[in-house]
């Protein structure tokens, strides 16, 4: 019975993953899932899954396999269509099920559906890590990890040194000080580390709908990069006419009413990279979202200069997503397109609605940088 349950569960998981693949674009555009279990799994609503099976009707039936039916007759053709009932119903409505799926599985589905190549990390940051094998010895620990041979040796040395050892009648009883325990050994291991810096225009022209698009795209960008890096940090920068580093909640909820000076965001980002993320040790991903409006052509030129001289040499990827605004979109996309056409680590996308988030993700991550 256990084997049957295991096989049924595995089949159910495959069906769920198939539903996720089929509806991935809708899932990304509309959301509707909840993060659960400490941020390690998400719950996705799905309609009830019923496996096909024959269902026998035991009541006497006519014209089905017997009686006066003729070849070619449509079974059940005498059934009448309902007129529609406008009265209150007495049956429960359909309630979608929730199926949990891990972030690892979801990232794998995203990568397969978009045909994303695995990220090619650069640099190795040396970090202190604990190995999975118990190759070390220490004086304290749980009794389940006691090292009997080393404990006996310590007890034997103590007994001999104190003169208590009798060769003709050896009795060696370990005391607390003799006990030795197996322990994991800490070693220095090279490990790829990455940082994502999100920049977003929060001026008056960026409304709630535009920020929701950015929030949803950021979730999937995080998901994919976390599946490629064990050590990933995320920083957030908002800007209008001035820029500042903020936490995640403020990033997606803040709204200003001032103008837009994009270079201010690049200045703050450059300061963060210089202070905390040397390019030899860190893989750097810069994602900037805006409606494309900027204060002046002079600031556009300053942004191009800062990207060329400071940010792009440090970054694996600089990705700019221009979100369509109710007030109309600006020209910053065209400025970047003209300045960095053919640049290996620059990707640009136009996001006119939530339905285009999936295409934007494919554009940003499609080269595996």
Number of C-alpha atoms within 10 A of each C-alpha: 6 7 8 9 10 11 12 12 12 12 12 15 15 12 14 19 18 13 14 20 17 12 12 19 19 15 17 20 19 13 13 11 15 13 15 13 10 7 10 11 18 19 17 19 17 14 12 11 12 6 7 6 6 5 6 6 7 6 6 6 10 10 12 11 10 9 9 8 13 10 5 6 9 9 11 9 7 7 7 7 6 6 6 6 7 6 6 6 8 6 6 6 7 8 10 12 13 16 17 18 19 16 18 15 13 21 20 15 17 22 18 12 14 15 13 19 13 16 17 12 18 17 15 15 18 13 14 12 13 13 14 10 10 13 11 11 17 13 14 15 14 8 11 8 14 19 16 14 11 16 20 18 16 18 20 20 13 18 18 13 10 9 8 13 16 11 8 6 7 11 12 18 11 17 12 10 12 17 22 23 20 22 20 14 14 13 11 12 14 14 19 21 23 26 21 20 20 23 26 26 31 30 23 14 25 24 16 14 15 24 22 15 22 23 16 16 21 15 11 18 18 15 17 22 20 17 18 17 17 12 15 18 14 13 17 20 25 28 27 27 19 18 23 16 19 14 12 14 9 13 23 18 12 13 20 16 12 14 18 25 22 29 25 21 25 23 17 18 23 17 11 15 19 12 9 10 18 12 17 11 17 25 26 26 21 22 20 21 24 30 29 24 24 21 14 12 12 9 16 20 15 16 22 16 14 16 21 13 10 15 22 19 12 22 21 24 24 21 22 24 25 25 26 20 20 12 12 11 18 17 15 20 20 12 16 19 16 10 14 17 11 10 10 13 17 20 23 21 21 19 22 16 14 21 16 17 25 20 15 21 21 18 17 23 22 18 17 13 19
